[in-house]
Amino acid sequence: MYIISGNSNPSLAKEISNELNENIIDVTVTRFADQEVFVEINENIRGKNIFVIQSTSNPANDNLMELLITIDALKRASAHTVTAVIPYFGYARQDRKVGPRTPISAKLVADVLTTAGIDRLLTIDLHAGQIQGFFNIPVDNLYAAPVITKDIKENYKDADLVIISPDVGGVVRARNIAKRINGDLAIVDKRRDKANVSEVMNIIGNIENRDCIIVDDIVDTAGTLCNAASALIDEGAKSVSAYITHGVLSGPAVERITNSKLKELVITDSIAPSDSIKDAKNIRILNLAPLIAEAIKRISSDSSVSSLFD
């Protein structure tokens, strides 16, 4: 196997390569004066199995374009296979038509990646599982649940825990975590009037005088999360923490979380954290490198990936 790192999350790529005891292939990514991306592979990769690590996070379009051009360069350099390792799959929230004359952007991104020439996709906690069906190639959708569960058990072993789904759509994800820690489940019922604006309605389940952990796949502007934390405290929760796989954290998100009633927000490094995220007093980051490295190792040896989550 051979590892290539994009510019969206080089620290994660480096940690993955260290876990695999493999060097990262020397690649030059430059921009012309008009900001067009140019990629040059500086090593012979003819007949090799390549894993390109690149989250399509903010700036999503730049990172996606860099990934596509890198894939094209690899295919033209006669790589045997190219696996796109996209820890955070951008555009995943646009997985259906939300009204007339609107796009399904996740399907478009899937088509473009496939046309560019990838042979396999490796990603983590897709926003919607059906996105796997947008691809006509193998897709390995890893789950951050083992990493999250391990951290919860280490840091909340004496707590009276209840796992919270922030909406009805996240119940399956929250139930999976609750089952792993043998905890109870509750749901925040909310109404969203427009994008990135939410209003918490009521709590379904018993959370009084208990330690609540909100589980979700993406936190963006953190409005939903902070409103949910306030609603849970108002309903009598002892404390509220949150475990979110992908910390997009755009706009005023970090400030909101810092000033919220959240005890802590725990995210993964699927998206490279900014300095403000690293400096926030109540945000903690979990490392996904061992999980991704093990999946890459199993793909390379034609072993089962799904057994990682048994």
C-alpha positions as CSV (number, residue, x, y, z in Angstrom):
1,M,0.0,0.0,0.0
2,Y,1.1,3.6,-0.6
3,I,-0.3,6.7,1.2
4,I,-0.9,10.1,-0.4
5,S,-1.9,13.1,1.8
6,G,-4.1,15.9,0.5
7,N,-3.9,19.4,2.1
8,S,-7.2,19.2,4.0
9,N,-5.9,17.2,6.9
10,P,-2.2,16.5,6.7
11,S,-1.8,15.8,10.4
12,L,-4.3,12.9,10.3
13,A,-2.6,11.5,7.2
14,K,0.7,11.6,8.9
15,E,-0.7,9.7,12.0
16,I,-2.3,7.1,9.7
17,S,1.0,6.6,7.9
18,N,2.8,6.2,11.2
19,E,0.2,3.6,12.3
20,L,0.9,1.7,9.1
21,N,4.6,2.2,9.3
22,E,4.5,3.6,5.7
23,N,6.0,6.7,4.2
24,I,3.7,9.3,2.5
25,I,4.4,9.6,-1.2
26,D,6.0,12.9,-2.2
27,V,3.4,14.9,-4.0
28,T,3.6,18.6,-5.1
29,V,0.4,20.6,-5.0
30,T,0.7,24.1,-6.4
31,R,-1.7,26.8,-7.6
32,F,-1.4,29.0,-10.6
33,A,-1.9,32.8,-10.4
34,D,-5.6,32.3,-11.1
35,Q,-5.8,29.6,-8.3
36,E,-6.1,26.6,-10.6
37,V,-4.7,23.5,-8.8
38,F,-1.8,21.6,-10.3
39,V,-0.7,18.2,-8.8
40,E,2.5,16.4,-9.6
41,I,3.4,12.9,-8.3
42,N,7.2,12.9,-7.6
43,E,7.6,9.1,-7.2
44,N,7.0,6.1,-9.4
45,I,3.6,4.6,-8.5
46,R,3.1,2.4,-11.6
47,G,1.2,-0.8,-10.6
48,K,0.8,0.3,-7.0
49,N,-2.3,0.4,-4.7
50,I,-2.7,4.0,-3.6
51,F,-4.8,5.4,-0.7
52,V,-5.4,9.2,-1.0
53,I,-6.4,10.8,2.3
54,Q,-8.4,14.0,1.9
55,S,-11.5,15.2,3.7
56,T,-13.8,17.4,1.6
57,S,-14.3,19.9,4.4
58,N,-14.1,23.7,4.4
59,P,-13.1,25.0,1.8
60,A,-15.1,22.1,0.4
61,N,-14.8,23.0,-3.3
62,D,-11.1,23.5,-3.1
63,N,-10.4,20.3,-1.3
64,L,-12.7,18.3,-3.6
65,M,-11.1,19.7,-6.7
66,E,-7.6,19.0,-5.3
67,L,-8.7,15.4,-4.6
68,L,-10.1,14.9,-8.2
69,I,-7.0,16.3,-9.8
70,T,-4.8,14.1,-7.6
71,I,-6.9,11.0,-8.6
72,D,-6.5,11.9,-12.3
73,A,-2.7,12.3,-11.9
74,L,-2.5,8.9,-10.2
75,K,-4.6,7.1,-12.9
76,R,-2.4,8.7,-15.6
77,A,0.7,7.6,-13.8
78,S,-0.6,4.0,-14.1
79,A,-1.5,3.3,-10.4
80,H,-3.1,-0.1,-10.1
81,T,-5.9,1.0,-7.8
82,V,-6.9,4.3,-6.2
83,T,-8.8,4.3,-2.9
84,A,-10.2,7.7,-1.8
85,V,-10.0,7.9,2.0
86,I,-12.5,10.7,2.8
87,P,-12.9,10.8,6.6
88,Y,-15.5,13.7,6.2
89,F,-17.6,13.4,3.1
90,G,-18.6,16.9,2.1
91,Y,-22.0,17.6,0.5
92,A,-23.4,14.5,2.3
93,R,-26.2,16.6,3.8
94,Q,-27.5,17.2,0.2
95,D,-28.6,13.6,-0.2
96,R,-32.2,14.2,-1.5
97,K,-34.4,16.8,-3.2
98,V,-35.7,19.1,-0.6
99,G,-38.0,20.9,-3.0
100,P,-38.7,21.4,-6.7
101,R,-35.8,22.3,-8.9
102,T,-33.1,21.5,-6.3
103,P,-30.0,19.3,-6.7
104,I,-28.9,16.0,-5.1
105,S,-25.4,17.2,-4.7
106,A,-24.1,14.1,-2.9
107,K,-25.0,12.0,-5.9
108,L,-23.2,14.5,-8.2
109,V,-20.1,14.3,-6.0
110,A,-20.3,10.4,-6.1
111,D,-20.5,10.5,-9.9
112,V,-17.6,12.9,-10.3
113,L,-15.4,10.8,-8.0
114,T,-16.2,7.6,-9.8
115,T,-15.6,9.3,-13.2
116,A,-12.2,10.6,-12.0
117,G,-11.2,7.0,-11.5
118,I,-11.4,5.9,-7.9
119,D,-11.8,2.1,-7.3
120,R,-13.0,2.3,-3.8
121,L,-14.3,4.8,-1.2
122,L,-13.4,4.7,2.5
123,T,-15.3,7.2,4.7
124,I,-16.5,7.6,8.2
125,D,-20.1,8.1,9.5
126,L,-21.8,9.1,6.3
127,H,-24.6,11.5,7.1
128,A,-27.0,9.3,5.3
129,G,-26.3,5.6,4.7
130,Q,-28.1,5.6,1.4
131,I,-25.2,7.7,-0.1
132,Q,-23.3,4.4,-0.4
133,G,-25.9,3.5,-3.1
134,F,-24.9,6.6,-5.2
135,F,-21.6,4.8,-6.0
136,N,-21.2,1.9,-8.4
137,I,-17.9,0.9,-6.7
138,P,-17.2,-0.6,-3.3
139,V,-17.8,1.8,-0.3
140,D,-16.5,1.1,3.2
141,N,-18.5,3.4,5.6
142,L,-16.6,3.1,8.9
143,Y,-18.3,3.9,12.2
144,A,-16.7,6.1,14.9
145,A,-18.8,4.3,17.5
146,P,-16.0,2.1,18.9
147,V,-13.7,5.1,19.4
148,I,-16.6,7.1,21.0
149,T,-17.7,4.2,23.2
150,K,-14.2,3.6,24.5
151,D,-13.8,7.3,25.5
152,I,-17.2,7.4,27.2
153,K,-16.4,4.3,29.2
154,E,-13.1,5.8,30.3
155,N,-14.4,9.2,31.2
156,Y,-18.0,8.5,32.4
157,K,-17.6,5.1,34.1
158,D,-19.4,6.2,37.3
159,A,-22.1,8.3,35.7
160,D,-25.8,7.6,35.4
161,L,-25.8,8.0,31.7
162,V,-28.5,8.5,29.1
163,I,-27.7,8.8,25.4
164,I,-29.5,11.6,23.6
165,S,-30.5,11.7,20.0
166,P,-30.7,15.4,18.9
167,D,-33.5,14.5,16.4
168,V,-35.6,11.6,15.3
169,G,-33.3,11.0,12.3
170,G,-30.4,10.2,14.6
171,V,-32.1,7.6,16.8
172,V,-30.3,4.6,15.1
173,R,-26.9,6.1,15.7
174,A,-27.7,7.0,19.3
175,R,-29.2,3.6,20.0
176,N,-26.0,2.0,18.8
177,I,-24.0,3.9,21.3
178,A,-26.5,3.3,24.1
179,K,-26.4,-0.4,23.4
180,R,-22.6,-0.5,23.5
181,I,-22.5,1.2,26.9
182,N,-25.6,-0.5,28.2
183,G,-27.3,2.9,28.7
184,D,-30.8,4.4,28.2
185,L,-31.9,6.4,25.2
186,A,-33.8,9.7,25.0
187,I,-34.7,12.0,22.0
188,V,-34.8,15.7,21.6
189,D,-37.8,16.6,19.3
190,K,-37.0,19.8,17.4
191,R,-38.5,21.8,14.6
192,R,-36.2,23.3,12.0
193,D,-37.8,26.2,10.1
194,K,-34.8,26.9,7.8
195,A,-31.2,25.8,7.2
196,N,-28.9,26.2,10.2
197,V,-31.7,27.6,12.4
198,S,-33.4,25.2,14.8
199,E,-35.9,25.4,17.7
200,V,-35.9,22.8,20.4
201,M,-39.4,21.5,21.3
202,N,-39.5,18.8,23.9
203,I,-37.6,15.8,25.4
204,I,-38.8,12.2,24.9
205,G,-37.5,10.0,27.7
206,N,-36.4,10.2,31.4
207,I,-33.3,12.5,31.9
208,E,-34.0,14.0,35.3
209,N,-30.9,14.2,37.5
210,R,-28.9,12.1,35.0
211,D,-25.8,12.7,33.0
212,C,-26.8,13.2,29.3
213,I,-24.6,12.6,26.3
214,I,-25.8,13.9,23.0
215,V,-24.6,11.8,20.0
216,D,-24.6,13.0,16.4
217,D,-22.6,12.8,13.2
218,I,-22.2,16.5,12.3
219,V,-22.0,19.7,14.3
220,D,-22.0,22.8,12.1
221,T,-23.1,26.1,13.5
222,A,-23.9,24.4,16.9
223,G,-27.3,26.0,17.2
224,T,-29.2,22.7,17.5
225,L,-26.6,21.3,19.9
226,C,-26.6,24.3,22.3
227,N,-30.4,24.6,22.2
228,A,-30.6,20.9,23.0
229,A,-28.2,21.2,25.9
230,S,-30.2,24.1,27.4
231,A,-33.5,22.2,27.0
232,L,-32.0,19.1,28.7
233,I,-30.7,21.2,31.7
234,D,-34.1,23.0,31.9
235,E,-35.8,19.6,32.1
236,G,-33.6,18.6,35.0
237,A,-30.5,16.9,33.5
238,K,-27.5,16.8,35.9
239,S,-25.0,17.5,33.1
240,V,-24.9,17.5,29.3
241,S,-22.0,16.5,27.1
242,A,-21.8,15.8,23.4
243,Y,-20.0,13.3,21.2
244,I,-20.0,14.3,17.5
245,T,-18.0,12.6,14.8
246,H,-17.5,15.5,12.4
247,G,-16.7,18.9,13.9
248,V,-17.5,21.3,11.1
249,L,-17.9,24.1,13.6
250,S,-18.4,27.0,11.2
251,G,-19.3,30.6,11.9
252,P,-20.0,31.3,15.6
253,A,-20.0,27.7,16.6
254,V,-16.9,27.6,18.9
255,E,-18.1,30.8,20.7
256,R,-21.6,29.3,21.2
257,I,-20.2,26.0,22.6
258,T,-17.8,27.9,24.9
259,N,-20.7,29.9,26.3
260,S,-23.2,27.1,26.3
261,K,-24.4,24.7,29.1
262,L,-22.4,21.9,27.6
263,K,-19.9,20.3,30.0
264,E,-17.8,19.3,27.0
265,L,-18.0,18.7,23.3
266,V,-15.9,15.7,22.0
267,I,-15.3,15.6,18.3
268,T,-12.9,13.5,16.1
269,D,-10.1,14.7,13.9
270,S,-11.9,13.7,10.7
271,I,-11.7,17.5,9.9
272,A,-8.5,19.3,10.8
273,P,-9.3,21.4,13.9
274,S,-8.6,25.1,13.8
275,D,-6.6,26.9,16.5
276,S,-9.8,28.3,18.1
277,I,-11.1,24.7,18.4
278,K,-7.9,23.5,20.0
279,D,-7.9,26.4,22.4
280,A,-11.6,26.1,23.5
281,K,-11.8,25.1,27.1
282,N,-14.7,22.6,26.6
283,I,-13.9,21.0,23.3
284,R,-11.9,17.7,23.1
285,I,-10.6,15.8,20.0
286,L,-10.4,12.1,19.5
287,N,-8.0,10.5,17.1
288,L,-9.3,8.4,14.3
289,A,-5.9,7.3,12.8
290,P,-5.8,3.8,14.4
291,L,-9.3,3.0,13.1
292,I,-8.6,4.3,9.6
293,A,-5.2,2.6,9.5
294,E,-6.6,-0.7,10.5
295,A,-9.3,-0.4,7.8
296,I,-6.7,0.4,5.2
297,K,-4.6,-2.6,6.3
298,R,-7.6,-4.9,6.0
299,I,-8.5,-3.5,2.5
300,S,-4.9,-4.1,1.4
301,S,-4.9,-7.7,2.6
302,D,-8.5,-8.4,1.3
303,S,-9.7,-9.0,4.9
304,S,-13.1,-8.2,6.4
305,V,-13.6,-4.5,7.3
306,S,-17.0,-5.0,8.8
307,S,-15.6,-7.3,11.5
308,L,-14.0,-4.2,13.0
309,F,-17.4,-3.3,14.5
310,D,-18.5,-6.7,15.7
